[in-house]
Amino acid sequence: MTQQTLTRLRNLKLTGMADAVQQQLEHASTYEGLPFIERLSLLVEHEQLSREQRKQTRLVKQARLKLQATVQELDYQSARNLERSQVANLAQGEWLRR
């Protein structure tokens, strides 16, 4: 029954949820005290995060960036006139939500 459910989830392209179900089965004692709706919420959240991560990975790959740069690797030398606090604020992406 469990394997059939996992297969159905994967066929429905709910791989993140299938992985979360597998995790809940492997660590049953951690989840057994949770109400049904809370466990379901965890499964849905895992699926959503999984999709967002796959999308981000796909977009980075499609961009074909020559260098894999991160905010942590920025050079803050005075000649560049960059402020750490301003860069950190921009990196959070709040300006996108406005």
Backbone as ProteinMPNN parsed JSONL, in Angstrom:
{"seq_chain_A": "MTQQTLTRLRNLKLTGMADAVQQQLEHASTYEGLPFIERLSLLVEHEQLSREQRKQTRLVKQARLKLQATVQELDYQSARNLERSQVANLAQGEWLRR", "coords_chain_A": {"N_chain_A": [[0.823, -1.202, 0.0], [1.869, 1.292, 0.862], [4.047, 1.647, -0.899], [2.669, 1.749, -3.274], [1.238, 4.132, -2.971], [3.359, 5.972, -2.854], [4.358, 5.641, -5.435], [2.168, 6.571, -6.904], [2.144, 9.27, -6.108], [4.577, 10.104, -7.227], [4.02, 9.645, -9.938], [2.116, 11.589, -10.288], [3.694, 13.724, -10.352], [4.486, 14.748, -7.896], [6.904, 14.722, -6.452], [8.37, 15.863, -4.359], [6.568, 15.723, -2.247], [6.294, 12.966, -2.102], [8.863, 12.268, -1.28], [8.81, 13.47, 1.242], [6.807, 11.974, 2.502], [8.084, 9.511, 2.575], [10.171, 10.186, 4.299], [8.694, 10.75, 6.621], [7.727, 8.216, 7.141], [10.083, 6.817, 7.673], [10.926, 8.064, 9.98], [8.919, 7.706, 11.922], [8.252, 7.923, 14.663], [8.789, 10.556, 15.283], [6.775, 11.976, 14.053], [4.352, 10.885, 14.869], [2.765, 11.99, 16.909], [1.601, 14.21, 15.85], [-1.24, 16.036, 14.629], [-3.428, 15.079, 11.9], [-3.872, 17.145, 9.977], [-1.703, 18.794, 10.394], [0.456, 17.149, 9.714], [-0.162, 16.767, 7.028], [0.093, 19.383, 6.162], [2.862, 19.711, 6.481], [3.74, 17.961, 4.485], [2.75, 19.202, 2.155], [4.099, 21.635, 2.311], [6.734, 20.734, 2.023], [6.635, 19.798, -0.608], [6.151, 22.213, -1.979], [8.506, 23.693, -1.372], [10.364, 22.025, -2.57], [9.653, 22.24, -5.268], [10.18, 24.976, -5.694], [12.931, 24.997, -5.304], [13.791, 23.299, -7.385], [12.969, 24.862, -9.544], [14.569, 27.15, -9.249], [17.11, 26.006, -9.59], [16.831, 25.126, -12.242], [16.495, 27.587, -13.584], [18.94, 28.88, -13.081], [20.621, 27.155, -14.43], [19.655, 27.453, -17.051], [20.366, 30.079, -17.495], [23.015, 29.99, -18.073], [25.365, 30.993, -16.839], [28.638, 32.252, -16.746], [30.309, 32.449, -14.553], [29.954, 31.261, -11.263], [28.801, 33.145, -8.999], [28.464, 34.378, -5.647], [26.813, 36.234, -3.035], [28.283, 36.19, -0.721], [30.866, 36.044, -1.648], [31.578, 38.519, -2.566], [33.689, 41.309, -3.279], [34.665, 43.696, -1.101], [36.33, 45.936, -1.243], [37.56, 49.269, -0.742], [37.749, 50.734, -3.1], [35.695, 49.832, -4.669], [33.448, 50.815, -3.536], [31.297, 49.618, -2.09], [28.809, 48.852, 0.297], [28.52, 46.681, 2.978], [26.145, 46.321, 4.487], [24.15, 47.414, 2.839], [24.326, 45.765, 0.574], [23.665, 43.307, 1.755], [21.032, 43.849, 2.463], [19.859, 44.233, -0.073], [20.258, 41.674, -1.1], [18.423, 40.168, 0.287], [16.072, 40.554, -1.032], [13.781, 42.065, -0.55], [13.094, 44.378, -1.886], [11.992, 43.466, -4.212], [9.465, 42.612, -3.549], [7.964, 44.845, -3.136]], "CA_chain_A": [[0.0, 0.0, 0.0], [2.728, 2.465, 0.953], [4.801, 1.781, -2.144], [1.704, 2.149, -4.3], [0.969, 5.553, -2.743], [4.556, 6.705, -3.269], [4.383, 5.582, -6.898], [1.125, 7.482, -7.394], [2.617, 10.64, -5.904], [5.61, 10.382, -8.231], [3.344, 9.723, -11.236], [1.428, 12.879, -10.312], [4.769, 14.723, -10.306], [4.567, 15.268, -6.531], [8.085, 14.031, -5.925], [8.717, 16.439, -3.064], [5.651, 15.157, -1.271], [6.655, 11.552, -1.959], [10.068, 12.237, -0.441], [8.411, 13.819, 2.605], [6.102, 10.801, 3.039], [9.144, 8.535, 2.861], [10.859, 10.665, 5.499], [7.795, 10.557, 7.755], [7.678, 6.779, 7.423], [11.365, 6.412, 8.254], [11.044, 8.674, 11.31], [7.521, 7.7, 12.362], [8.101, 8.361, 16.057], [8.85, 12.018, 15.303], [5.551, 12.542, 13.5], [3.15, 10.183, 15.302], [1.932, 12.804, 17.787], [1.042, 15.361, 15.132], [-2.56, 15.853, 14.019], [-3.418, 14.808, 10.464], [-3.759, 18.368, 9.175], [-0.338, 19.299, 10.536], [1.31, 16.287, 8.887], [-0.468, 17.099, 5.637], [0.703, 20.691, 5.924], [4.299, 19.48, 6.297], [3.922, 17.337, 3.169], [2.508, 20.228, 1.135], [5.208, 22.584, 2.407], [7.916, 20.091, 1.439], [6.431, 19.802, -2.06], [6.327, 23.584, -2.456], [9.93, 24.025, -1.291], [11.043, 21.21, -3.571], [9.388, 22.854, -6.58], [10.909, 26.242, -5.765], [14.356, 24.68, -5.452], [13.993, 22.801, -8.749], [12.818, 26.005, -10.451], [15.77, 27.976, -9.13], [18.194, 25.253, -10.217], [16.595, 25.155, -13.686], [16.738, 28.938, -14.092], [20.387, 29.13, -13.048], [21.203, 26.359, -15.517], [19.261, 28.084, -18.311], [21.065, 31.359, -17.626], [24.362, 29.683, -18.569], [26.31, 31.954, -16.275], [30.025, 31.81, -16.881], [30.864, 32.341, -13.203], [28.985, 31.049, -10.196], [29.12, 34.122, -7.954], [27.531, 34.493, -4.533], [26.935, 37.476, -2.27], [29.349, 35.991, 0.259], [32.166, 36.151, -2.316], [31.792, 39.878, -3.061], [34.89, 42.031, -2.859], [34.217, 44.963, -0.518], [37.43, 46.902, -1.177], [37.071, 50.652, -0.76], [37.687, 51.225, -4.48], [34.42, 49.419, -5.265], [32.418, 51.634, -2.894], [30.16, 48.779, -1.708], [28.562, 48.75, 1.726], [28.031, 45.342, 3.325], [24.75, 46.37, 4.947], [23.286, 47.666, 1.685], [24.344, 44.548, -0.242], [22.894, 42.304, 2.496], [19.63, 44.249, 2.34], [19.451, 43.94, -1.452], [20.277, 40.22, -1.288], [17.213, 39.593, 0.885], [15.035, 40.621, -2.059], [12.589, 42.802, -0.115], [12.773, 45.379, -2.902], [11.184, 42.807, -5.242], [8.103, 42.419, -3.053], [7.282, 46.148, -3.015]], "C_chain_A": [[0.867, 1.265, 0.0], [3.482, 2.699, -0.346], [3.894, 2.24, -3.277], [1.392, 3.648, -4.18], [2.152, 6.404, -3.183], [4.661, 6.75, -4.791], [3.354, 6.538, -7.493], [1.552, 8.941, -7.246], [3.661, 11.013, -6.951], [5.003, 10.484, -9.636], [2.597, 11.044, -11.402], [2.406, 14.052, -10.27], [4.806, 15.459, -8.964], [5.745, 14.604, -5.828], [8.523, 14.571, -4.571], [7.845, 15.871, -1.959], [5.964, 13.682, -1.042], [7.892, 11.403, -1.082], [9.726, 12.523, 1.018], [7.651, 12.671, 3.263], [7.116, 9.743, 3.44], [9.875, 8.909, 4.15], [9.987, 10.461, 6.734], [7.686, 9.086, 8.126], [8.955, 6.303, 8.114], [11.547, 6.935, 9.674], [9.649, 8.795, 11.93], [7.337, 8.235, 13.774], [8.112, 9.884, 16.183], [7.506, 12.633, 14.924], [4.271, 11.96, 14.089], [2.233, 11.018, 16.196], [1.256, 13.976, 17.101], [-0.349, 15.052, 14.59], [-2.426, 15.69, 12.502], [-3.155, 16.067, 9.653], [-2.355, 18.953, 9.26], [0.64, 18.464, 9.699], [1.089, 16.576, 7.411], [0.163, 18.432, 5.263], [2.205, 20.561, 5.703], [4.591, 18.876, 4.926], [3.773, 18.37, 2.05], [3.646, 21.244, 1.126], [6.472, 22.005, 1.775], [7.816, 20.073, -0.086], [6.683, 21.196, -2.635], [7.8, 23.98, -2.45], [10.731, 23.27, -2.345], [10.863, 21.807, -4.967], [10.16, 24.16, -6.753], [12.397, 26.002, -5.98], [14.657, 24.17, -6.86], [13.902, 23.937, -9.765], [14.071, 26.868, -10.429], [16.954, 27.294, -9.806], [18.07, 25.302, -11.737], [16.922, 26.527, -14.276], [18.222, 29.286, -14.106], [21.063, 28.381, -14.192], [20.891, 26.991, -16.877], [20.0, 29.395, -18.551], [22.469, 31.18, -18.191], [25.39, 30.718, -18.116], [27.726, 31.408, -16.364], [30.676, 31.607, -15.515], [29.735, 32.136, -12.207], [29.351, 31.958, -9.03], [28.039, 34.104, -6.876], [27.781, 35.806, -3.805], [28.089, 37.367, -1.276], [30.736, 36.18, -0.349], [32.46, 37.56, -2.831], [33.046, 40.5, -2.467], [34.452, 43.418, -2.382], [35.35, 45.981, -0.38], [36.876, 48.313, -1.34], [36.935, 51.205, -2.181], [36.344, 50.877, -5.14], [33.238, 50.165, -4.662], [31.138, 50.844, -2.594], [30.032, 48.741, -0.192], [27.944, 47.387, 2.02], [26.551, 45.351, 3.701], [23.786, 46.572, 3.778], [23.208, 46.426, 0.786], [23.514, 43.458, 0.432], [21.402, 42.591, 2.388], [19.092, 43.93, 0.945], [19.349, 42.437, -1.692], [19.041, 39.551, -0.7], [16.025, 39.668, -0.064], [13.762, 41.342, -1.652], [12.149, 43.821, -1.166], [11.935, 44.78, -4.031], [9.717, 42.71, -4.838], [7.309, 43.731, -2.981], [6.542, 46.518, -4.262]], "O_chain_A": [[0.622, 2.192, -0.771], [3.545, 3.826, -0.837], [4.302, 3.024, -4.133], [1.296, 4.344, -5.191], [1.968, 7.444, -3.816], [5.013, 7.781, -5.364], [3.635, 7.233, -8.469], [1.345, 9.749, -8.151], [3.629, 12.115, -7.498], [5.428, 11.32, -10.434], [2.461, 11.555, -12.514], [2.006, 15.211, -10.167], [5.121, 16.648, -8.908], [5.603, 14.01, -4.759], [8.997, 13.812, -3.726], [8.326, 15.573, -0.866], [5.905, 13.203, 0.091], [7.955, 10.51, -0.238], [10.279, 11.9, 1.924], [7.828, 12.418, 4.454], [7.018, 9.151, 4.515], [10.16, 8.051, 4.985], [10.483, 10.043, 7.78], [7.565, 8.751, 9.304], [8.905, 5.482, 9.03], [12.243, 6.318, 10.48], [9.259, 9.863, 12.402], [6.36, 8.93, 14.048], [7.503, 10.434, 17.101], [7.145, 13.698, 15.426], [3.193, 12.495, 13.831], [1.029, 10.767, 16.232], [0.43, 14.66, 17.705], [-0.609, 13.935, 14.143], [-1.436, 16.112, 11.905], [-2.319, 16.066, 8.749], [-1.872, 19.545, 8.296], [1.539, 19.008, 9.058], [2.041, 16.624, 6.632], [0.704, 18.585, 4.168], [2.763, 21.23, 4.833], [5.575, 19.238, 4.281], [4.573, 18.405, 1.114], [4.104, 21.664, 0.063], [7.196, 22.709, 1.071], [8.809, 20.309, -0.775], [7.352, 21.338, -3.659], [8.289, 24.546, -3.427], [11.663, 23.814, -2.938], [11.811, 21.869, -5.75], [10.724, 24.422, -7.815], [13.046, 26.717, -6.744], [15.658, 24.559, -7.462], [14.664, 23.973, -10.731], [14.573, 27.269, -11.48], [17.719, 27.943, -10.519], [19.06, 25.495, -12.442], [17.545, 26.624, -15.333], [18.703, 29.919, -15.045], [21.966, 28.907, -14.842], [21.757, 27.056, -17.749], [20.231, 29.774, -19.699], [23.045, 32.124, -18.73], [26.171, 31.24, -18.912], [27.969, 30.233, -16.086], [31.495, 30.705, -15.339], [28.684, 32.77, -12.306], [30.136, 31.569, -8.166], [26.866, 33.851, -7.15], [28.843, 36.412, -3.947], [28.79, 38.347, -1.024], [31.69, 36.453, 0.38], [33.49, 37.775, -3.471], [33.409, 40.249, -1.318], [33.933, 44.214, -3.163], [35.317, 46.81, 0.53], [35.853, 48.521, -1.993], [36.085, 52.059, -2.43], [35.914, 51.562, -6.068], [32.142, 50.147, -5.223], [30.032, 51.338, -2.815], [31.03, 48.613, 0.518], [26.966, 46.989, 1.387], [25.794, 44.479, 3.275], [22.719, 45.959, 3.741], [22.132, 46.083, 0.296], [22.747, 42.761, -0.232], [20.6, 41.668, 2.238], [17.984, 43.411, 0.81], [18.456, 41.979, -2.405], [18.653, 38.472, -1.148], [15.066, 38.912, 0.092], [12.752, 41.238, -2.349], [10.956, 44.09, -1.31], [11.239, 45.512, -4.735], [8.831, 42.725, -5.693], [6.094, 43.704, -2.781], [5.92, 47.579, -4.32]]}, "name": "protein", "num_of_chains": 1, "seq": "MTQQTLTRLRNLKLTGMADAVQQQLEHASTYEGLPFIERLSLLVEHEQLSREQRKQTRLVKQARLKLQATVQELDYQSARNLERSQVANLAQGEWLRR"}
